[in-house]
Structures are given as C-alpha cells and as structure tokens.
Amino acid sequence: MASPLASLSTVQSTDPATGAVVARFESTPAGELPEVMRRASAVQEDWAALPVKSRCALIRRLGEVIYSRRRELAERVTRETGKPLAEALFADVLISLETAKYYARHAPSFLRDERVPHQNLAAKAKSGRLRYEPFGVIAIIAPWNYPLAIPLGQMIPAVVAGNAVVLKPSELAPSCGQLIADCFAETGFPSHLIQIVQGGGELGAALVEARPDKVIFTGSTAAGRQVAENCARQMIPSVLELGGKDAMLVLADADLEAASSAAVWGAFTNCGQACLSVERIYVEQGIAGSFTQRCVAKTRLLRLGPGSDPDNEVGPMIHAQAVDRIEDQLQAATAAGARILTGGRRRPDLGPCYFEPTVVGDVNKSMALMHEPIFGPVVAIQVVSSADQAVALANDSAYGLSASVWTADRERGRDLAARIRSGAVMVNDLASYFAMPEAPHGGPGLSGWGRTHSRHGLLETVQVKYVDVDWLPRWPKTWWFGYDRALGETAERFIDFSHAPAWRERWRSAAGVFRALIRGHRI
C-alpha cells in the first residue's frame, strides 16, 4: 500500500523525528518501466559475459566507495528512518561493507562449475557438470527500516552473479535509495546495470507487471502475498522475506543479566521496527520475577529522542500512523487482561512519532499481541512451566523468521534450537546473525520463502543448468530403439546387477550387463 507521505508525482523524504519534509523525488511513471527493463536487459548480457573475478573487482571497489562515504550514508539513514546514528553505522553501513567483502571474496568459488559424479553404471562414460547462470533482470522491492543493509544485501549477490538490478526503495526511504544508486555510479558499474525507480506500492505492483526475470521482496506479509500472487500469474520466481514474530526462550539456568540486556536490545533496537525484533519472551517460572524486573529496570534507562543525538538509544517510529497502530494493539491487550509494566505512552512532547519502549506482562497465547506482528517498541513476557512448554509456544505461530534460546547448557541449547520451527535460532545471542554474510536469512510460514545472504542467497540469483558430455559418442546406447525380447531380458539383468540385495545375485547378472554394453541396434 502506498504511503500517505507519497503523492502521485513525487515521493517525499521525511524526517520522522520532526515530521519535516527534507527532500522530494520524482516518482517513476509506471509507463516507463518497460523501457527500464529494456535498458537493463541490453546491458546485462555483456555484464554476464565478464569473468566472475572482474565482477568481483567492482564489488570490491563498491565496498571502498561505501567506506569512503560511511558517515554520509549513516547520517542519511538516521535522517530518513529516525534510528540512532550508532545503529545506522552498525546495522546498515557495517553490514553492507561485510556483504561486499564476502561476495567479492567468495563468489568465484560459489559460482564455479561443479562436477556431478554419476551413480548409474550406464552413465559412467559421461561427464556431468552444473553451471550457475544469471536470471537476467532481478527486481528488488526493498523496505525502509534497513534502507542500506537490506537492498545492498540482495543487490550485491545479484550483480556479482551476472544480473542487472532494478531497485524500488521504499517510498519512506527514497533518499537512501538514491544514495545507493550514487554509490554504484561512482564505483563505475555499467550504465543501466543498476537502476532505481521511485514510488509507492502501486509502482511495486507495476514493476512486477513489467516482467523482470525474478523478484526479491522484503516487507509485510500482506504486501508479500500480493507480490506472490502477481508473480505467480506471470510465472515469475520470487524470494519473499516477510514478517516475524520472534520468540526468546529464557531457561532457568540462563545468565539473567546477559539475557535481560539482550532482551531489551532485541526488542527496542530500531525502535522495535525490525523483522528480527524480539516480540515474545517465554521465561521459566523459577526465574521469571527476577528476569522481568531486570528487563523493566533496563527499559526505563533507555534514552528516547532524535537519532541525530549520539546519546539517544531509541528514536522515533517511522510515522504517526505506526504509533496509532501500537496504541490500538496495546489497548486490545490490556482489555484482554495484559498489564503494562513500563512505558505504553505516546510522547508528543518529543515529536509526532515517539512512543515509549514498553514491556507487557500477564499475557497468554490467546491475545493478538502474542501472535500478530507488533513492529514497534513493545515486548511481551509470558511465564512458562518448562522449556518444553516454551518450545511449544514458540512454535505456535504462523511466523518463523528467527528465535533465540538462553541457557548455560550449550548442548541443551542446540537440542532445543533443533526443535524450534524457525529459519535461524541463536543460542545465547539474538538477531546478530543478520550481520554475518555467511548466514542465510529467511524463514517458513508467513515469514516467506527463499533465502537471502550467504551462498544460498547468491544461488537464489542464478539458474542451475546441468551440462553433460558423452565420452563415447559413437558407442550405441543400450536403451535406444531396436526393442525385442532379448532387450527386455537384458534390462532385467542390468537391474539385478545394479540393485539386487545380495552380491551373489548381482554377479550372476554380470554377463547380462556385458551383453547390454555391446548390444548393436536395428535402428
């Protein structure tokens, strides 16, 4: 859905800390998208023909450009999303640098042709290989909350694999999108290999209708469902990274000081506006009181204010309508019996988009707060009787992006992680795997499909081709035409030789296999 902050002809860059419009960008007319695709396709073929190492060299140079402009990039992220400057540096700039370094270093080995050994005896005279070939033009529809890290984490592997990219940044972060385009241009990438289109949700739908070769979408589950339906109608493959309802399991033997600090950071980093935010905490009964007290006390210490002030730890929400939604969710939860332990108030004295970091107790699984994404500075704590109950409640969700387990017993932590239905589970840490480019990101259920990051994310940007070369092209193939009773008997002997459970039966059929190999042909 288009943002109320975007008009039909322009997209506005708004500072959520003040509500002031700081820049305007021309919206891309939907009618121009076919030409955008044509230009991308025209340059992509030559780009894909370059050696992988040459493409990696430009990615390495892109990392140098990002580093040289790191302060400008971070300040732009803070101005447009409201997050503290330290978070912009860590979660957007640093992650983008790590992504560029990782793929520049590893893409040649990931994309190298791969030999396929043949199991079937009849195929031993063949040489099989897998080739990884680019799709062509990949459309990337990106969100506003990590306006550098998320699109660059998808664009870099797409480009290094030989694709062209058309990026539609969020209409709430158009300035960051333009800055990404500037960095690619400064690096020296071919003209039109990377193109930015500006606009709201309608333009995203039109971008899919323009028939890219693949779509990578990050956003809400509702919007992702529309993207998936549009892609399916045109048989366009897609990767969807959608919402999360991340669970944190705190066991009785956990280090409560570390776990409570992690819970507060995991719930309120980026003002809770992250797909990996901790929204549900399940804590064992014996330590629930002490853990909750620590969480409440630490939440009250957080400094709320503009992200441009380096001493502030929690910035504003993205716009006032998001604050309205949080208020509605909390009102419904308290009406159902939940209790706000700290926070829970709007802060108009700071600006139109501020809401206090909020801890909620006395919750249960029947409440919407425990199964619908919050995407704001709210975390709910539920007391459980055992780790088994915690796992069951964590899995009682339509989402499955990530989770965490907190325990002094690492082996038990691994065992519990294996039982949690989630794309990623961290033991004694949370969310930080997103900053590790070698770790795949994505999850089941309403969290989407496909993966970004890592080798798996790179392989989402290529098509796998199997190539087979026969070493004995003049040798007649046993299975070709010229069927008769003898061939049927030979086929049975060949099956016996390959699959009979006893070696004696296999050797008894060896003569039949030899006859199959030297068989002539009527046709």
N, C-alpha and C positions, 0 to 999 in steps of 0.2 A: 504494500500500500504506500502511496506517495506520502511524503512528509508534509505536514501543514506548513512547513517553512519553505517549501519549494513552489514556485509559480510555474505556469506553463512555459514561460520563455526564459526564465533564469532559475539558477539554483543558488541559494544563499548560504554562505558560511557564517554561522552564528556562534558566538562565544557563550556557552551555557552558564558561565559564571556570572554574566551580566545580562544576558539576553540581547546584547547588541549585535547587529549585523556588521561583520568586519570585511566581507568580500562578497562579490556576486560573480557567477559564472554563467555563460550562455548555455542553455540546455541544448542537447543534441537532438535535432528533429528526427523522429523515427524514420522519416523518408530517406535520410542519409545513410542508414545502416547498411543497405545493400552495397553502396559504394565503399563503405568502411570495410566490409567483408571482402570485396573485390580487391582492394588495395592490399589487405592482409594476405590473401591467397597469392597475389602476384609476387610478393617479396618472400613468402615462406619457402617456396621451392628452392630458391638459391640459398637461403639460410640453412635449410636442412642438408644441402649438399656439402656444406663446410664440414671439415673434420670436427669431431666432438671436442678435441683439445682446443681448437680455435674458438669454439663457442664458449668453452670454459674460461679461456683467457679474458673474454669480455665480461663474463660473470665476475671474475676476479677483479677486474677493473671497476665494475659496478660497486663492489664492496669498498674499494678505495674512495669512490665518489660519495657513497653513503657515509663513510667515516669522516671525510673532509667536511661534510655538511651536517654532521651529527647534531650539533647544537640547534641549527636552524630547523632540522626535522623534528627534534623533540619539542621545541617551542611551538611549532605549528600544530603538533598533536595535542599539546596542552591547551592551546587556544581554541581548538576546534572540538575537543571532546571533554575538556574540563579536568582531565586526570592530572595528578601531581607530576611535576617535571621529572622527578626521580623515576616514577613509573613509566613515563614516556621513554626515558633513556633505557631502562631495564627491559621493559616488555615490548617495545616497538623497535627502537634503534638497535639494541644489542642483539635481539633475536634475528633481526634482518641481516645483520653482519654475520652472525653464525650461519644463517641459511646460505648466504652467498659463498662463504668459505667452504661449507660442507659439500655443496654440489660442484663447485669448481674443482674440488679435490677428488671426489668420488664418482662423479658422473661417467668418466671414461670407463671405469671398471663395471659400473652398473649397466651401461648400455652396450658393452662389448658382446659380440655374437657368442652364443652359448651352445656348446656341443651337447647333443642329445644321444646318449648311448641307447642302442636298440636291444630290446629283450628278446623279441621273436627271432628264432633261428633263421627264418626265411628272409629277415631284413638285415642280416649281418653284413651283406655286401653293399650296404647303403651308408651314407654319411648324412646325418641329420643335424641341423642347427636351428637355433632360434635367433631371429633378428628382431630388434626393437625399433620400430619406425614411428615417426610422429603422426599425430592425428591430422594436423593441418592448422586450422584456426581454432583456438580454445577461447571461449568467452568466460570471463571470470566476473562474477557478481559478488562484490565484497561488502562487509558490514562497516559500521562506523566505529565500533568500540576499540578495535586494534587496527587503525587505518593504515599502518605501515606493515606490521608483522604478518597479518593475515593475507592481504593480497600479494605481498612480496614472497611469502612462503609458498604461494601457489604459482606465481608468475615465473619465478626463477627456475624451478624444475621444468615448467612447461617450455620455456625458451631454450634451456640447455639441451632439452630433448629434441629440439628442432622445430618447435611450433611457433606460430605467430600468436599474439595475445591481444584480445580486445577486453579492456578492463572497464567495468562500470563501478566506480566507487559509490559508496552510499551518498545519497543526497544530503546527508547530515555531515559528511566529511569531504566535500568537493575539493577543498584546498589541499588536503593531504593527497588526494588522487592526482591533482595536477603536479604536485611536487614529485610524486613517483615518476610521472612522465618526464619531468625535467631531468631527473637523475639518469634515466635510461638514455635520454637525448645527449646529455653531457658525456656519458660513457662512450658514445659512438656507435650505438646499435643502428642497424639499417633503418632508414625512414620507413614508417608504417608497419614495422615489425611489432611495435608496441603502440597501441592506440587507446586513448582514453575517451570515453563517451560519458557525458554528464546528464543526469536526470533522475527521476524518481522511479517508483515501481512500474509505471506504465512503460518506461523505456527499457527496464529489465525484461518485461514480457516481450517487447518488440525485438529485443536483442536475440532472444531465443527463436522468435519467428523468422529472423534473418538467417537462420540455419548455419550456425557455427558447427564445427565437427565434434565438439564436446563442450559441455557446460560444467563449470565448477561454481557452486553456490554456497555461501555461508550466510546464515540468517535464521529467522524464526521458523518453527515447524510449519506454521500456517502458510508463510510465503514459500517455503521449500516444497510444500505439497503442490502449490500452483506451478512452480518451476518444473517439478517432476511430471505433472500432467501435460504441460506444454511440450516438454522434451519427448515424452512417450508418444504423443500424437505424431511427431515427426521422426521417430526412431533415432533420436539424438542421445547418446550416452551421457550420463551425468555423475557427478560426485556431489553429495549433499552433506554439509556439516551444519547440523541444526541445533536445537536447544538441548540443554542439560538440566538435570535435577540432582546434582552431585551429592552423594552421601559420604559422611565421615563417620567411621566406626571407632569409638574410643573404648578400649578394653580396660579391665580393672588394673592391669599391671602397667599401663601406659605412663610415661613421664608427663604428668599433668601440666607442668609448667611449659614444656615444649608444645604439647598438644593444644593447650589453650591459646598460646601465641599464634600457632599455625591456624587455628580455627578463626581467630579474629582477622588475620591477614587474608585467609582464604575466602572469608565471607565478604570482606569490605574493600579488597583491592579493586581499583577502578570503580569504586562506589557500588560494588556488587554487580556491575554490568558486564559480566563475563560468562561465557558458556561453561567455564570450569569453576564458577563460584561455588563455594560450599553453601548449600541451601538447607540440607538436612543433617543433623548430628544425632547419632544414636550412641548413647553413653551407658555403660553398665551401671547398675543401681548403686553398688557399693561406693562408687566414686562420683556419682552424678552431682551431688551437692557441692563438693569441692571444685569439680571441674567447671560447673556452671558459674559459681561465684567468681572464679578466675576470669572466665570469659566476660562476664558483666563488668568486672572491675577494669579489665584491659580495654574494653569497648569504650568505657567512659573517659579513658585517657586520650582517645583519638582526637586529633585536631581537625576540625571541619572548616573548610574555607576554599578560596580560589587556588587552583593547582599551580598558578604562577608564583605563589608564595612558597618558597622552598621548605618552610617549616610545617606546612599543612600536609595531612596524611590522607584525607578523604575529600574529594572535590564534589562538584555538583552532579546531579543526574543530567542526562542529555537534553531534556526539555521538560516543560511544566506538565505536559500530559503524562509523562512517565511517573512523575510524583503523584499525580491524581490516581494512577493505577495502583501504586504501592499503598496509598491510603485506603483504597477500596479493598485490597487484599487483607490488610490488617484489620479493618473493620469487620469483615466477614469472619476472620479467625477468632477475634475476641468475642464476637457474638456466639460463636460455637464453643466457647469455653477456654480459649487460649489466653495467656497472660503475658503482657509486655513487661519484660524485666528491666529494660533500659531502652532509651530512645523512643521511637514511634511518633516523632513530631516533625512537622514541616518547619523550615527555618526561613521565613520570608525576610527576616532581618538581614540575612546574608545575601539573598538574591532569590529569583523566582524558581530555581531548580534544586534547592538544597533540601535534603531530608536526613535526619539524624540516623547514624548506624544503630540498628535495632536488634535486640536479642529477644526471642519469644520462647516461653516455656509452657508447660501444661498442654502440649499438643498431642494429637493422635492421628493415625493414618486416615481417618475419615475426613479430615479437614482438607480443603482445597490447597491450603498453604503447604501441605506435605506432598502433593502430587502435581501441582501446576507450577511451571517455572515462575520465579519471582523477578529475576533480573533487576535487582536493586539491593540496597543496603539492609537486608533483612536475613537473619538466620534463625532457624527453629531447632530447639533441643528437645529430644524425646528420650526418656529413661527406658532402658530395656533390662530384662532379667538375665540375658546371656548373650554371648557372641552369636549363637545360632539364631536367636531372635533378631539381632541386629542385621545379620546377613539376609534373613527372610524379608525384613522391612526394606533393606536397601534394594533388593531385587523386585519388590512390589512397586514397580514404576514402569511407565511406558518409555522412559528415557534410559540411556545407558552410556553416557559420554565418558565419565571418569568417576573414581571413588578413591578413598584412602582408608587404611587400617592403621591404628596406633596401638602398639604393643611392645613390650620389652622382649618378647619371644619372636625373633625374626622368622624362624621356620613356621611357627603358627601363623604369623602374618602372611607368609607366602601361601599357606594352605587356605586361609580364609580368602585371600585375593583370588585364588583359583575358583572359588565358589561364587564370586560376585559377577553378575552379568553386566559387564562394562567394557568399553574399548580400552581403558587403561586403569590400572589400580596401582597406587603408590603405597608403600609401607613406610610409615614414619616420615612422610612428606606428602605434599599435595600440590597439584597443578603445575609444578615446575617442569614436568616432563615436556610441556609445550615449548619450553626454551631449548630442548635438546633436539637438534635437527635429525638425529638418527632414530628418534622415537616416533612411530606412526601415531596419527591423531584421527579420531573418528569413533563412532560407536553405533550400536544396534538400535532397533526400535525407532521411536520418534526422534532419535538423535541423528538419523540419516543413514547413508550408506557410502561406501568407498572410504579411502584414507587420503590424508594429506601428510606432508613431511616424510622424511626417511626414504629409503629405497622404494617402499611401497607407494609413497606419494608420487615419486618420479614415474613409476610404472603405470600410474593412472593416466599419464600424459602420452603414453605410447600405445601402439597396437603391436601385438605379438604376431610375427609371421614365422611359420615353420618352412624351412627350405631343406629339400632332400636331394642328394646327388647319388645316383646309382653307379658303383664302380665297375659293374659288368653289364653295360647297356645292351650287348649283343646276346647275352645269355637268356634263353627263353624262360619266362616266368611260369611256374607250375600252375598257377591259378588262372592263366589265360584260357581263351576258348579252345575247344577240342575236347569237350566233356565226353566221358564214356564210363562204363562200369569200372574199369581199372583205375580211373582217376578218383572215383568215389572211395575205392578201397585204399588207394594211396593216401587220400586225405585222412581217413580214419587212422592209418598207421602213423601219420605225422602228428596227429592229435595225441595218440598214445605215447609217442616218443617225447612229446613236449610236456604232457600233463598227467600221465599215469602216476598214481601214488607210489608204486613200487618200482625200484630201479630195474628189477628183472623184466617187468612188462615193458619198460622203456627200451632196454637193449634188444628185446625180441622184435621191436618195431623198427630197429635201425635200418634194416635193409629196405624197408618201405620208404624211409626218408631219403635214402640214396637214390632210389628209383624216381622219387619226386624231383630231385635236383637235376637229374639228367634227362628228364622227360622231354620229348620233342613235341611238336604242335601240328595239328591238322590245319589250323587257320593261322 
